Amino acid sequence: MELIDKSKSESQPLVLAVDDQPENLRLLGNTLSGESLSMAFSISGEEALEWLNAHTPDLILLDIMMPGMDGLACCRQLKTRKQLADVPVIFLTARVESDDIEAGFQAGAVDYVTKPFRPTELIARVHTHLKLQAQRKDLEHHLMQKSELVGIIAHDIRGPIASIRALIDVLLEDYPEQHSGDFPESNFKLLRAMAASADKTLYTLSELLNAKISHTGHFEPEFSEFPLSAVFETVGIRNTGQSLKKHITLNFDPGNSPIVHADRSLLTEVVDNLVSNAVKYSPKDKTVTIQALSDSTGRPQLLVSDEGPGFKPEDYARLYRRFERLSAHPTAGEASFGLGLALVKELMVAQGGDVELISPPNESAVFRVTFSN
């Protein structure tokens, strides 16, 4: 592997050229030498993949016909790596049959240039794909900034709205007993309307946060140790409105309060999604139970169970796919975007844990959350 011109400027695009013929690499280097690029060269697919373990170029020029690992196999393998999946690959090869070109695009290439190449054509294609790559990165950056802003706003607003919702419930439940003759029915109607608006706002904020987290995929857990039951209070507040509306009892059982090593914020989202789903798909006058316990080896785990209809056999293979609509339907007309279980799975895997449905088909659902510690 040879790297040249990297000292010119760290801001210059980095292009990796892979060809088993040194004279072809020299020709490529000479052709692109005046194009404000940093170049890296490799004489085999295996060597290129090893170098790519530590580097992420902006563009790859890849020969197909090489001994050992050919260019098609090299391209397919590098495309399986998350940090390389979006790096554009241009095949530069003497193979010109239509089947070869089709195979190149199927392997993941964005372009196909035949040898002997015309220097002006190659330079134009290189700059075109580098420009497209730069625009894609810029767009991703701006989308990330907007998503972060949405997340911050939704997170900061949800807490106060949840508190307001809980206070409305206190007024609805306690005030009539103390002031039965002083509180007209019209005021109760207003409170119930306020409760419904608060519920809708809380649901919208939760979906915004779910979509933001799921879209970005940037979980980056901040681990700490805390009792598993420490997330119960927040989850209870968030789900109070809908559970009261459906007369569903939330039974939080802290058990022996096992200590977990996890991200408290992400774990709160996990439990909140499981509980809100349980409430959403349960009939009225039922119970949703949330238990913190330890398994036979002492590892902490959490169970969320409901008294609903459960899942059909065909649902099990699609439980954790994004935007999947399963056979069950919310029992009070609540909206569902099919993100909850997918997000729960992703958040637990990011923390080294997992979530699984442990109840049989067509029986009340029981989800188990497990941790690595």
N, C-alpha and C positions, 0 to 999 in steps of 0.2 A: 504494500500500500504506500502510495506517495501522495503527499499533500503539498501543494504549491500555492503561492500568492495569498495565503491566509493572513500574512502580516500586513497586507495592503490596507484592509479596512474590515473590522468586525461586522460592519453593517452591510457588506457586500453579500449577495446571495451565494450560497455554497452549492456547487454542482458536483455530483459523484458520477464519474464515467467508469463503466465496467466493460472490459474487453480482454480476451485472452491474448490478443496480438499487441505487443508493445508499440509497433509502428502505427497502429490505429489510434492508440491512446495519445501518441505524440502528435498525430494529425489533428485530433480533437483539441488538444491543448493549444496548438498553434492557431486553429480556427477561432477559438473562443478567447484567445489571450488578450485581445484588446476590448473586451466586452464588459469590463468592470465586474468580473466574477472571480470568486475563489473556487479553485478546482481541486478535487481529490480523485485519485486513480486507483483502480483495482484490476488485477489480471484474472480473477475468478469469482464465481458466485459465492463460494464458501468464504473467501477472504472479505468480500464486500459485506456479507451478513455479519461477520465478526466485527468489522469496523463499525457497522451500523448499531452494534450494541451500545456504543458510547457516543455516537454522533447522529444528528438528524439533519440531513441536507435539505435544501429547498427544491431540488430537482435531481432525478437520476436518469442518466443515459445508459441504456442496458443493451448489450449484445445478446442475441439468442443462442447462436451456435458456439458453445464453449464446452470443453471437456469437463467431465464430472457433472456438476450441477449446471444445467443450461439456464438461459435467461428466463424462460417461462417458469421453471421451478423456483428460481430465485425471487422472481416477482411475486408469485403466489405466497411464498413464505414470508417475505417482508410485509406484505399486506395484512398478515395476521397479527402484526405487532401494532398496538394501539398508537404509539408515537409516530409510526410510519404509514399508517393507513391512508392518510390524506396527502402524502408526498407524491407529486406527479411523476410518473415513469414514462419515458419515451423509449420505445424499442428502436435501436439503430442496427440494422441487420441486412444481410444480403438475401434473406429469404423473402421472396416477393409474391408467392402464391396467395390466393385469396384465403385459403384455409389457414395459412400461417398468420396472416393479418388478423383474421377472426380469433385465432387462438391467443394472439397477443392482447387483444382487447378483453377477452374473457379472463385472462390472467390478472387484469387490473391496470393495464396501460391506458394513458390518456391520448397517446399519439404513436405513430409508426412511421419511421423514416427509413428508406431503403438505401443501401450502399451500392455504388459509390454515391455519397450525398453531395448536394450542391451547397457550398459554404453559406451562401446568402440565405438559402431556404432553412438550413439547420439553425442559423443564428436567429432568424425570424421566429421559428417555432419555439426555441428555447426562451426567448424574451416574452413571447405570448403566454406561455405556461407559467413563467415566473411572475408575470404581471397578474394573471388569474389567481395564482397562489397567494400573492400579496393581498389582493382584494378580498379573497376568502378569509384570510387571517384578520384583516381589518374589520370585516363584517362580523366575524365571530367575537372580536374584542368589543365592538359596540353593542352587540346583542348581549354579551355577558354583563356589561356595565348596566344596561337597562334591566336585565333580569335581577341583578344584585339590588338595584334601586327598588324594584317591585317587591323583592323579598324583605328588604329592610322596612319599607312602609307597611306591608302586610303584617309583619311580625310585631312592629311597634303598636299597630292599631288593635290587633287581636286581643291583647291583654286587657286594655281598658274596656273594650266592647264586652268581653266575657264577664268582667266584673259588673258592668251595668246590667247584663242579662241576669246574673245571679241576684242582684239587688231587686230587680223586677219580680223575680220569683218569691223573694222574701215578702214583698208587699202583697203579692197575690195570695200567699198562703197565710200570713200572720195578721195583716191589717184588719180583715173582716172580724176576727175574733175579738180584737181589742176595741174596735170602733164600728161596730155593726150598723149603728144608726147614722153615722156621720160620713159614710163613703158611698156615694151614689153609684148605681149600676153603670152609668155612662163612664165613670172613671175606670171601672174594671175593664170595660171594653177598650178604653184607650191603653191601659196597661197591657192587655192581651195583644193589641196591635203593635205596641212597642216591642213586646217579646218576640212576635213573629218577625218584625223587621230586624231585630238584633240577631235572631237565629239565621236569617238569610244572609246577613252581613258576615257573621262568623263562618258560615259555610263557604261563602265566596272567598274570604280571606284564606281559609284552609286550603281550598283548591288552588288558589294562586301560589301559595307556598309549596304545595305538592308539585305543581307544574314547574315551578322555578327550580326546585331541587332535582326533579327528574330530568328536566331539560339540560341543565348544566352538567349533572353528574359529578359535581365538585362537592364531595362530602367531607373529606379531610377531617376525620374525627379528632376531637380534643378529649383524650381519655382522662378519666378521674375515677376514684372509687367512692361509691355511695350506696345506700340501701336501695334495693330494687323498688321498694314501695315509695321511694321519694318522689316518683313521677306521678303517683296516684292523684294527688290533690289537683294538679294542673289539668290532668286528663278529665277528672270529675267535673271541674268547672266548665271545661269546654263542651262537655256533653250533657250538662244539666238541662238545658233548654229543650232539646229534642227528646230526651228520655222522659221528662215530665209531660211533654205534650202527648207522648204515646203511652204514658203510665207504665214505663219500663223501669224496673228497679236496677240500679247499678250497685252491685255487691263487690266492694273492694276488700279482698282478703290479703293482708300483708304477710300472713304466715310467720315464718321466723325471720323475715326481713333480710334475706341473703344479700351480701355485699357483691356488687358487680363492678367490673372494670370496663367502662363504656363511656360514650359521649352522652351526657345527660340530655342535651337538647335533641340530638338525633333519636335517642331512645324514647323521649317524650312523643316525638312524631310517630314512631313505630306503634306505641301503645295507643295513642290517640286515634290513629287510622284503624287499628283493629277494633277498638271499642266503638267508634262511630259507625263502622261497617256493621257490627253486631246489632247496634241500635237500629240502624237503617233497615236491615233485613229481618228484624224480629217483629212479630205481631204485637199488638197492644197487650198490656197487662202481663208481660213476661219479665224474666230476670236475665241480666247479663252479668256474668261473674268473672272477675279478674283476680287471679291468684298468683302470689309470689311464693316460690318454694324452691327446694333444692332436690336434685335427683339422687340416686343411690350412691353416686360418687362424690356428692357434696357440691356439684356445680349448680349455680343458680339457673332457674328457668322461670318462665311466666306463661300462664295459661289464660286464654280468653275464650270463654264459652258462652253460647247463647241458647235460646229455646226455639229457634227458627227451624225452617224446613231443611237446612243444610244444602249440600251441593249434589248435583247429579253426576253419575260416573264420567260423562263426557266433559265435565268442567275441570277435572283434576289436571289434565295436561295443559290447560290454558290459564291456570290460576294466576300466575305471576307475569303474564305478558301485558305490556302496556296497552291501554285502550281496548281491552277485551270486554265484551258484554257477555256475562255468564247467564245461566238459565234462571237464577233467582232475580226477583224484582223488589225494589224498595216497597215496603208495606204501606207507606203513607205518601207515596208520590214524590219522594225525595229524588233529586237529580243524582246521576252517577256518571262519572267520566271514565271509569275503568282504570284509574291510576293507583288507587289505594294499595292493593296487594303487591303490585309491581314495585311501588316505592318502598313498602315495608321490607320486601326481600332485598332490594338494593342497599337500603340503609343498614340492615343487619349484617349482610356480607361485608360491607365496608368496615364494620366494627369487629370482624372476625367471628361473628355469630351466624345464626340462621333462623328461619321461621318455617314451620311446616304445618299443614293441615293433618291432624291425627285422627279425626273422626271418620267413620265409614260413610259411603255415599247415602244420601237420603236420610241422614240423621243430623240432629242439631250440631252445628259447627263447633269444633274445638281447635284453636290454633295454639301451637306451642312455640315460644321464643326461647332460643338457647344461646348461651354465651360460651366463649372460649375458656373463661376462667371458672 
